[in-house]
Amino acid sequence: MALRSARILRMASEATGVTNRLLLTLTSPGEAICVKKPVDSVTVPGTEGVFTVTNNHSLIVSQLKAGVINVRDGSEMKDYFISDGFLFFNHPTDGSGCCTAEVAGVEIVPTSALDKDRATQVLSELMAAPKDNEWDRAKAQLGAALVNQVIKAAE
């Protein structure tokens, strides 16, 4: 009970003064890009297609594929590339009216950090590599799919 109370108090203090906004958390194993940042919306590349969530969206858990995450906060837009991951959307646990969207990805980087020329070079290397066995063919196919998404996001 003490742990649950401490968690609720910590969550409430993190969102102090923020009401009726979407609280976005973007994390990968290496870093937390943002934790419960109030935003207007987030658009993610779901496996069934690209979709946008805003505050008060219906509950959802979705697998994400390689692509671009768009974060909108007022007139400000930030774009991130995600290799793959999951989105967890939950309704408020307090009286703030702030829903939470948690995006957990294997790799998440700003699209401005992507190098299209290097990605094109990697794609050429993948296609030129020998494909003597099933592992090599699978590695080339999956790698090419990921690198193609990096190239698309870097444009």
N, C-alpha and C positions, 0 to 999 in steps of 0.2 A: 504494500500500500504506500509506503514511504517513497519507493522508487517511482510509482505512478504519479504521485503528487509532485515530486520534484520535476518530473518530465513535463507535466502540464504547466507548472510555473515557469520553467525554462522556455517552453514554446510560447507562452503568453508574453513573456518579457522580450523575446526576439521580435515579435510582431506588434510591439507597443505602438499605439497611435495609428496603426494601419488597419483600415476597415474595408471590407468588400473589394479586396484585390486578390489576385492570384499570387500565391507565394511559391516561387520557382526555386528548385534546387537542381543544379547541374553538377554531377560528379562522375569521376572516373576513378579507377584504382589509384592513380597517381596524384590526383588533385581534386579539390572542390572549387569549381569555377564560380559558383554562387550558392549560397545557402539561404533559403527562404527569402529571396529577394522579391519585393512586390513588383509585379509586372501586369500589363494589360492582357497579353496573350502569348502563347507559345505554339508554333507550328512545327510539327515533327514528321519524319518520314516513316510511317507505319508500314508493316509488311503488306497490308491490304491497301495502302495508298497514303498520301499525305493528308494530315488532318490538323485542325487547330483546336486548342482548348483555351477556354477563358474561365473566369471565376463562375462558379455554379454550373459547370458542365456536369453531365451525368458521370457517375463513378466508372472508371475504366482502368484496366491494366492492358498494356499493349506492347507487343514486341516491336522493336524498331530495326530498320535496316540502314545500310550505309546511305548517307545523304546529308542534307543541310537542315539544321534547326534554326528557325527564325524566332527571335525574342523581341516582342514589341512592348515598349514602355513609353506611352505618349507618342511623340513624334520620333523618338529614338528607336532605331532598329539595330540589332546585333545578330550576326550570323555565325554559327558554329558548325563544324563538320563532325559527324558522329560515325564511327565505323559500324557499330551495332549496339543494341542495348534494350532497355525497357523503360516505359513510362508508367508511373503509378499516380493516379489522380484520386484524391480523397477530399471529402467534405470537411468543413471546419469541426474542430474538436472543442472549440471555445466559443465565446459569443462575438467574435470579431467579424464573422461572415467571410473570412479569408479561407478559400480552399487551397490545397497544396498540390503541386505537380512536381513529382520527383523523377528526374531523368537520370538513369544510371547507365553509363556507356563504357565500353571497353576502352575507346579512345575518343576524346572530345577536344577539339582544338578550334580556335577562331579561324574562319575561312581566310582571313588575311595572312595567316601563317602557312597556307598551302602553297607549294611550288609546282606550278603546272608543268614546267620544263622537266623537272626532276621526276615527276609522276609519269610523264610521257616516256622518259628514259627507262624507268622501272618496268613499264608496260612492254617496251620493246625487248628488254632482257627476259621477262617472263615468257613472251611468245617465242623467243629464240632458244630458250632452254630445252634440253632434251626431254622428251616425254615417253620414256621407255616403259614405265610401269604405271599402274593405276594411281599411285600416290603422286607421281610427278604430274599426271594429267589433272588430277583433282586440285593440286596446289596451283597449277597454272590457271585453271578455270576460276577458282575462287579468288586468286590474286588479281586476275584481270578484271573481274567484276568489281572488286574493291577499288582498284586503281582507276578504273573508268569513272567511278563515282567521285573520286578525288579530283580528277581532271574536270569533270562537269562542275563541281563545286568551286574550283579555282577560277573558272571563267568569269 
